[in-house]
Amino acid sequence: MNAKSMRHGLRLLAILALLGAAVFPIYWMFVTSLTSSKDLFAARPNLLPSFSELHVYWDVFSIKPVAKWLLNSAIVAVGTTVASIALSVLPAYALSRFRFRGKGAVGFGLFTTQMLPEAMLVVPLYAIFAKLSLLNSLGGLILANTAFTVPVVVWILKGAIDGVPLEIEEAARVDGCSRLGIVMSVVVPLIAPTLAAASVIAFFHGWNEYVFAQTFITEDRLHTASVGLAGFVGELSTPIHSVMAVGFIYTLPAVAFYLMVQKHVVAGMTAGSVKG
């Protein structure tokens, strides 16, 4: 075996090890969900799923409104993603291309929003949402999540727009394209990979968010999956296999979304945006 083949084999082993480390927690949730209560705390853990326990998935859907929780989480996550991208493109372009008084203060203000945890802002936001009738509303939850994701997305998109050559915009302006048209038809397609990465960040924030969902939503029919999953934890006992079953189902849509967007990221990075 030559040195080149050995390096290739070592890289392959490293990739497989990283893949196993990433996938194993999801696999372990699935195995644990299909482990009976008597075998759950056995001396030797069962590394293979017992498919005779598949009824636990039917049980959690029949006992709890898991499907409704997942739908609410999807609405919040998708709404947060769409709103974050829509509200961030133009501010990111302005910070990247324009010079105006207070530009540094605006950028610093966006940065400082990430210094405060959500828990510190729950009380004032609750008071504001109560006056605006946004409590017990998925729209209000989307608005709260978007407020925290927009500053991050703006900075990410600004960095991508900084890398777009000004000559491309000047050529579009010579052809009679308006400023808004340049942003929508020229800049946005060129930063598509960054938009996909920012979408992942916004989606995961909306999908996994718990503090606002727990505080602003009190009606059971509007609970998200993160709140519903926490509701399985009891004071005296917790059905571990049920928690793991819901947790496994809760993880799959997020993983699927990441894999779907990852394809667009890779395609955008390899296709190239400027032809000589």
C-alpha positions as CSV (number, residue, x, y, z in Angstrom):
1,M,0.0,0.0,0.0
2,N,1.5,3.3,-1.1
3,A,1.4,6.6,0.9
4,K,-1.4,8.0,-1.2
5,S,-3.7,5.0,-0.6
6,M,-2.9,5.2,3.1
7,R,-3.8,8.9,3.3
8,H,-7.1,8.2,1.4
9,G,-7.9,5.4,3.9
10,L,-7.2,7.6,6.9
11,R,-9.4,10.3,5.5
12,L,-12.2,7.8,4.9
13,L,-11.9,6.5,8.4
14,A,-12.0,10.0,9.8
15,I,-15.1,10.8,7.8
16,L,-16.8,7.6,8.9
17,A,-15.9,8.4,12.6
18,L,-17.4,11.9,12.4
19,L,-20.5,10.6,10.6
20,G,-20.9,7.9,13.3
21,A,-20.5,10.5,16.1
22,A,-23.2,12.7,14.4
23,V,-25.7,10.0,13.7
24,F,-25.3,7.9,16.8
25,P,-27.4,10.2,19.2
26,I,-30.3,10.0,16.7
27,Y,-29.9,6.2,16.4
28,W,-29.7,5.9,20.2
29,M,-32.9,7.8,20.6
30,F,-34.6,5.4,18.2
31,V,-33.2,2.4,20.1
32,T,-34.2,3.7,23.5
33,S,-37.7,4.5,22.3
34,L,-38.1,0.8,21.3
35,T,-36.7,-0.5,24.6
36,S,-39.2,-1.9,27.1
37,S,-39.3,-0.4,30.6
38,K,-37.9,-3.6,32.2
39,D,-34.8,-3.5,29.8
40,L,-34.3,0.2,30.0
41,F,-32.0,0.1,33.0
42,A,-30.4,-3.3,32.4
43,A,-26.8,-3.8,33.2
44,R,-26.0,-4.2,29.5
45,P,-27.6,-1.7,27.1
46,N,-29.4,-3.0,24.1
47,L,-27.7,-1.7,21.0
48,L,-30.3,-3.0,18.6
49,P,-33.9,-1.8,18.3
50,S,-36.7,-4.1,19.4
51,F,-39.3,-3.6,16.7
52,S,-41.9,-5.4,18.9
53,E,-42.1,-2.1,20.8
54,L,-43.1,-0.1,17.8
55,H,-46.5,0.5,19.3
56,V,-45.0,3.2,21.5
57,Y,-45.1,5.5,18.5
58,W,-48.8,4.9,18.0
59,D,-49.3,5.3,21.7
60,V,-47.7,8.8,21.8
61,F,-49.8,10.0,18.9
62,S,-53.0,8.7,20.4
63,I,-52.3,10.0,23.9
64,K,-50.8,13.4,23.0
65,P,-51.4,15.7,20.0
66,V,-47.9,15.2,18.7
67,A,-48.9,15.8,15.1
68,K,-50.4,19.2,16.0
69,W,-47.3,20.1,18.0
70,L,-45.1,19.3,15.0
71,L,-47.4,21.3,12.7
72,N,-47.2,24.3,15.0
73,S,-43.4,24.0,15.2
74,A,-43.2,23.8,11.4
75,I,-45.4,26.9,11.0
76,V,-43.2,28.9,13.5
77,A,-39.9,27.6,12.0
78,V,-40.9,28.3,8.4
79,G,-42.5,31.7,9.3
80,T,-39.3,32.7,11.2
81,T,-37.1,31.7,8.3
82,V,-39.1,33.5,5.6
83,A,-39.6,36.7,7.7
84,S,-35.9,36.7,8.8
85,I,-34.6,36.5,5.2
86,A,-37.2,39.0,3.8
87,L,-36.4,41.5,6.5
88,S,-32.6,41.1,6.4
89,V,-31.8,41.4,2.7
90,L,-32.3,45.2,2.3
91,P,-30.6,46.2,5.6
92,A,-27.7,43.9,4.8
93,Y,-27.4,45.6,1.4
94,A,-27.6,49.0,2.9
95,L,-24.9,48.3,5.5
96,S,-22.7,46.8,2.7
97,R,-23.1,49.4,0.0
98,F,-24.2,52.8,1.5
99,R,-22.3,55.3,3.6
100,F,-24.5,57.2,6.0
101,R,-24.3,58.9,9.4
102,G,-24.7,56.4,12.2
103,K,-23.8,53.4,10.1
104,G,-21.4,52.2,12.7
105,A,-23.9,52.7,15.5
106,V,-26.5,50.7,13.5
107,G,-24.1,47.8,13.0
108,F,-23.0,47.9,16.7
109,G,-26.7,48.0,17.7
110,L,-27.4,44.8,15.7
111,F,-24.4,43.2,17.4
112,T,-25.4,44.1,20.9
113,T,-28.8,42.5,20.5
114,Q,-27.0,39.1,20.8
115,M,-25.6,40.0,24.2
116,L,-28.9,39.6,26.0
117,P,-30.4,36.2,26.5
118,E,-34.0,35.6,25.7
119,A,-34.9,34.9,29.3
120,M,-34.1,38.5,30.3
121,L,-36.5,39.9,27.7
122,V,-39.5,37.6,28.4
123,V,-41.2,39.9,30.9
124,P,-41.1,43.2,28.8
125,L,-42.0,41.3,25.6
126,Y,-44.9,39.6,27.4
127,A,-46.3,43.0,28.4
128,I,-45.9,44.4,24.9
129,F,-47.5,41.3,23.3
130,A,-50.4,41.5,25.8
131,K,-51.2,45.0,24.7
132,L,-50.9,44.1,21.0
133,S,-53.1,41.0,21.5
134,L,-50.2,38.7,20.2
135,L,-50.3,36.2,23.1
136,N,-51.6,32.7,22.2
137,S,-50.7,33.4,18.6
138,L,-48.3,31.6,16.3
139,G,-47.8,34.9,14.5
140,G,-46.7,36.5,17.7
141,L,-44.3,33.7,18.3
142,I,-42.9,34.1,14.8
143,L,-42.4,37.8,15.4
144,A,-40.6,37.2,18.6
145,N,-38.2,34.7,17.1
146,T,-37.6,36.9,14.0
147,A,-36.6,39.7,16.2
148,F,-33.7,37.6,17.5
149,T,-32.7,36.1,14.2
150,V,-32.7,39.2,12.0
151,P,-29.6,40.8,13.5
152,V,-27.6,37.6,12.9
153,V,-28.9,37.1,9.4
154,V,-28.2,40.7,8.5
155,W,-24.5,40.3,9.5
156,I,-24.2,37.1,7.6
157,L,-25.7,38.5,4.4
158,K,-23.7,41.7,4.7
159,G,-20.5,39.7,4.7
160,A,-21.7,37.8,1.5
161,I,-22.7,41.1,-0.2
162,D,-19.3,42.6,0.5
163,G,-17.9,39.9,-1.7
164,V,-20.1,40.7,-4.7
165,P,-18.1,42.8,-7.2
166,L,-19.4,46.3,-7.7
167,E,-18.8,46.0,-11.4
168,I,-21.7,43.6,-11.7
169,E,-24.1,46.1,-10.2
170,E,-22.7,48.9,-12.3
171,A,-23.3,46.8,-15.4
172,A,-26.9,46.2,-14.4
173,R,-27.4,49.9,-13.7
174,V,-26.1,50.7,-17.1
175,D,-28.7,48.3,-18.5
176,G,-31.4,50.4,-16.8
177,C,-32.0,48.2,-13.7
178,S,-33.3,50.0,-10.6
179,R,-31.6,49.7,-7.2
180,L,-34.2,47.3,-6.0
181,G,-34.0,45.3,-9.2
182,I,-30.3,45.0,-8.7
183,V,-30.7,43.6,-5.2
184,M,-33.5,41.2,-6.2
185,S,-32.2,40.0,-9.6
186,V,-28.5,40.3,-9.3
187,V,-27.3,40.3,-5.7
188,V,-29.7,37.8,-4.2
189,P,-28.9,35.0,-6.7
190,L,-25.2,35.6,-6.2
191,I,-25.4,35.1,-2.5
192,A,-27.8,32.1,-2.7
193,P,-25.4,29.8,-0.7
194,T,-25.2,32.3,2.1
195,L,-29.0,32.7,2.0
196,A,-29.3,28.9,2.4
197,A,-26.9,29.0,5.4
198,A,-28.8,31.9,7.0
199,S,-32.1,30.0,6.4
200,V,-30.7,27.0,8.4
201,I,-29.9,29.3,11.3
202,A,-33.3,30.9,11.3
203,F,-35.1,27.6,10.9
204,F,-33.3,25.9,13.7
205,H,-34.0,28.9,16.0
206,G,-37.7,28.8,15.3
207,W,-37.9,25.0,15.5
208,N,-36.0,24.6,18.8
209,E,-37.1,27.8,20.6
210,Y,-38.6,27.0,24.0
211,V,-38.7,30.1,26.3
212,F,-41.0,32.2,24.2
213,A,-43.2,29.2,23.2
214,Q,-43.6,28.3,26.8
215,T,-44.4,31.8,28.0
216,F,-46.5,33.4,25.2
217,I,-48.6,30.3,24.4
218,T,-50.9,28.9,27.0
219,E,-53.5,27.1,24.9
220,D,-52.7,23.4,24.3
221,R,-53.7,23.5,20.7
222,L,-51.0,26.1,19.9
223,H,-48.1,24.4,21.8
224,T,-45.0,23.7,19.8
225,A,-43.2,20.4,19.9
226,S,-40.5,21.7,22.2
227,V,-43.1,22.6,24.8
228,G,-45.1,19.4,24.3
229,L,-41.9,17.3,24.6
230,A,-41.1,19.0,27.9
231,G,-44.6,18.2,29.1
232,F,-43.7,14.5,29.3
233,V,-41.4,15.1,32.2
234,G,-43.4,14.3,35.3
235,E,-42.9,15.1,39.0
236,L,-42.7,11.5,40.1
237,S,-42.0,9.6,36.9
238,T,-41.1,10.2,33.2
239,P,-41.9,7.7,30.4
240,I,-38.4,7.6,28.9
241,H,-39.4,5.5,25.9
242,S,-42.2,7.9,25.1
243,V,-39.9,10.9,25.4
244,M,-37.4,9.3,23.1
245,A,-40.0,8.4,20.6
246,V,-41.3,12.0,20.4
247,G,-37.7,13.3,20.5
248,F,-36.8,11.1,17.5
249,I,-39.8,12.3,15.5
250,Y,-39.1,15.9,16.5
251,T,-35.5,15.6,15.2
252,L,-36.2,14.1,11.8
253,P,-37.8,17.2,10.2
254,A,-34.9,19.4,11.2
255,V,-32.4,16.9,9.9
256,A,-34.3,16.6,6.6
257,F,-34.5,20.4,6.2
258,Y,-30.7,20.7,6.8
259,L,-29.9,18.0,4.3
260,M,-32.3,19.6,1.7
261,V,-30.7,23.1,2.1
262,Q,-27.2,21.7,2.2
263,K,-27.7,20.5,-1.4
264,H,-28.5,24.0,-2.5
265,V,-25.5,25.4,-0.6
266,V,-23.1,22.9,-2.3
267,A,-24.8,23.5,-5.7
268,G,-24.5,27.3,-5.4
269,M,-20.8,27.1,-4.3
270,T,-19.8,24.8,-7.2
271,A,-21.8,26.2,-10.0
272,G,-20.1,29.6,-10.0
273,S,-21.9,32.9,-10.4
274,V,-19.6,35.0,-12.7
275,K,-18.6,33.9,-16.2
276,G,-15.6,35.6,-17.8
